[in-house]
Every structure is written in C-alpha cells, then in structure tokens.
Amino acid sequence: MLQETAGMTDRPVDLAEYNWQAHSVLVVDDEEGMRNFLERTLARRCGMVQSAGDAEHAAALMARLHFDLLVLDIALPGKSGIEWLHELREHGYTGDVILMTAFADMETAIDALRGGASDFILKPFRVDQILNSIKRCFERARLARENFVLRRELAGLAADPMGLVGHSAAIEQLRGLVRRVGQMPSTVLLLGESGTGKEVVARALHQTSPRAQRPFVPLNCAAIASELIESELFGHVKGAFTGAGESRNGLFYYAHGGTLFLDEISELPLAMQTRLLRVIEERKLRPVGSEREVPVDVRIIAASNRDLAAEVQAGRFRQDLYYRLAVVDMRLPPLRERVEDIPDLMHHFMGPLAVQLGVAQLPLSHGVVSRLQRYAWPGNVRELRNYVERSMILGCFATDCFAETDHDTAPPADELELTLSAVERRHIERVTEACAGNKTEAARRLGVSRKTLERKFAEWAEEAPAPDLVRRA
C-alpha cells in the first residue's frame, strides 16, 4: 500500500482522546465511493461533514457554510483540485487543505505544497493515515490561534503587570467569587472604576474555568475605531471594504474554545451591540463581506467603568444586551476600600520594575505606608503602580523626602500625578546640583553625554520651572 508523501511526518497521534466536534470538513472528490467512505469515517467524529463532486459544487457549499478543512482530490472534472486551491488562496481562504491523488509524482507534490496545501496523501490510504493527517491540520490551526493570543497576552502583561494581589477582606471576597463564578459557563459583567484591575479579574475567571487551557483574548472596545470594530471582532473576507486586501480572522476566531474579554463594553456603537447580542445568543457569526455563518464557542466576559444601567436608561446601551451580559455581575472594589493591600501591591510592583529599570528595590517604611493609605487614589491600582515606578526612578518614595509633616494629611495629589518627563527633569537637576553645577560630572553620573545634557537644559530654559518633588505638606 502506498505511503503518505506529505510535507509533515506521519507520526501516530491519539485519535480517541481528540475532540473533533468543534471542526467542520468539506470532502471534494468525483468518486462517489470515496466521498461516501470519507463522510462515514468523519461524520462519527467531526461536528459537520459535507461533500461535493467537483469544484463548482464545493464553491457553492463554501459560499453558505464555514469549513475548517478541505479534503480535496486533485483529479476533478472541469477545474482541477490544484487549480481551485490556487484560486481559493488568492481569494483569501485561510483554512487547511489536504490534497489527495491516485497518480502523483514529485512535481505534482511540489505543485500542491506551493499552491498552499497543508498536506498531500496518496490513494489508496489507510483510515489512520487520513485521520492522522486531518488531526495534524486541526492541531496546527489551534496552535496558530494560541500563538496569536499569546503574543497579545505578552504585550498586555508588559503594558500592565497588575495582579490580583492582597489580603484585605474585599480582595478575599473577590477571590472567593472568582473561584465560584469561574467554573460556570455564564457570561460575566465586571463593573468598577478605571484602574481597579478588571482585566486581571477576567484572566482569573478564565484560569479557574474549564476553558483555562484554551485562549484568553482581551479587547479594549474604546481603543478601536468604530468603523473597524466589526472586522476586529468578526473578521472580514478579501475585498469586503476599501483596504481589505486579504481575508482576516477576527478575535472571536482566535478565542474559539476559550474566553473573549471585552473591556469598556459601553463604548461599542449601538449597531455593534446588536450584532454582538446575536452572536452570543446564536453562537454563530458572519465575517464582514461574507454570506457564511461560522460557529463559535466563546465565553464572554465584559467590563465597564460606567454605570451600564444608567447607560441603558439614557438610550446609549441596549437593554437586552445588558441583561444578557449581566447574568453574573461583579463589582471590583476601588483601592481606597482595600488600603490594607497597598504594601502587598507595592512589593508586587517593585520586583519586576527593579529588573526593568535596573535599580534596587526601595525599603517600604511604616510611615510611607501610613501616608499612602490616607490618600484617595482616584486612579486606583494603576495609579499606585505609576507612583511606585516614579519613586524607584528617583531613588526614594516621595513621602520619605518630606520634612516633618502632619501625619493626618495625605500626600498632595499632584505629587502622584507627575509625568515621567517631569521626574526625569527633576532628577537631572538634582544630580547637577549635587555636582555643584559641573555638567561634565553630572553627565558622567547620569550615563549620558554632556551634549545631551546641554540640549535638555536648553529645552527646559524655555519651559516653566520643574515641579518640586521635595515639598512640605
């Protein structure tokens, strides 16, 4: 019996334990016996199996239905399998394609792989050969989705390394709720002020769920232009709109089997709210410019720093979507309601920041903690992290630089709202003062050239005085 001559190794895989039900397959072969054999073999495993005898009928099926994989014979009446494969790729089809043939040479195999075939198999073949080939295609598609998601997650963690940290009653109650709700399949609505860590809680819900080994895909709805949000979520086909030079999968595709986190959900346009509600209820979506419906298996976690009930009353948010999202709603406590967690959070931030900035961690005194616990923290945990970063750049916490103060007075808010450029300026000025105005020595200590230092002082000469970090309360 002829062996498979694919571009991938024919290694055994555990077929019994693999979940095939999430996948759909289209078999295209002019031999009725082969179509029937493959349909019977795959129908017991895959969620949907369809077949066609030529490229024309197969294209009609693909116009109506979504297929994760094509099992395609080369020798078809009319248009050959390789010719049709070239057309599919040119029109943006990104799914896997396994080519079959009973008459193959090396040139045909190379042609097939160059045309975008995922695998190449010779007839006649054993059942385990075709099943192994199909499973490898499914696995590769899954890994591609998860790699895409991982890159997004790493970018998100680098930008916002907050964690669910602390031992206050409020955070312990939140942990308990996360453990309970995470196990449920229901949609969740997270409510809380900006900077309270809604994405962190969403990740925690995902990690405690049966979907933990599948992708977690976050999207800030406020960060995407309204005219692009539909394509970002649902994907689009080639030529769907101006600039759509190729097909693109949406975030629902990449979150398949896992969790999609929609932050700032209140920023979705009303038209998109309608489409989102339909996808949640029907568990199917239609990419922009496509007539096909694609099945999706995604858990939705949404978040907002606005009062969505008030948004509904104002006509800015759909009531039916609000109730569909708020099957379980969770309120995240602001930092001022969990001030006991401030020391834990500061230590949590200082470790990674010390590595990132190349500086030592700062000692955290009781006096500093006491002062910070009396501050309102309008920016919540995100503001605290920024304050820690600025303090590590300066080499001391701002409150440690104060003279004798009234310990019942919280640190002024403007000390905690300085930009990094203002901190940089003040630090350079302090080092220059410590060097008695010797800019050459100051540049050496700062690790920059004297020319760079001169340029900065020239720029600052035209600006207002730098904010004074050393001030009395």
Protein Blocks (a to p, Z undefined) as FASTA:
>chain_A
ZZdfbfbdcddddfklpcfklpccddddfblklmmmmmmmmmmmmmbdcddfbfklmmmm
mmmpccfbdcddfbdghiafklmmmmmmmnopabdcddddfbdcfklmmmmmmnopabdc
dddddfklmmmmmmmmmmmmmmmmmmmmmmmmmmmmmmmmcccedjbfklmmmmmmmmmm
mmpmbdcdddddehilpmmmmmmmmmmpmklmmccddddfklpcfklmmmmmnopaehka
ghiabccddfklmmgoiacddehkllpcfklmmmmmmmmmnopacdehiabdcddddddd
dddfbdfklmmmnopacfklmmmmmmpacddddfklmmmlmmmmmmmmmmmmmmmnopac
ddddfklmmmmmmpgklnlmmlmmmmmmmmmmnopafklmpccddfkbccdfklmmccfk
lmmmmmmmmmmmmnnopaklmmmmnopafklmmmmmmmmmmmccdddfbdcZZ
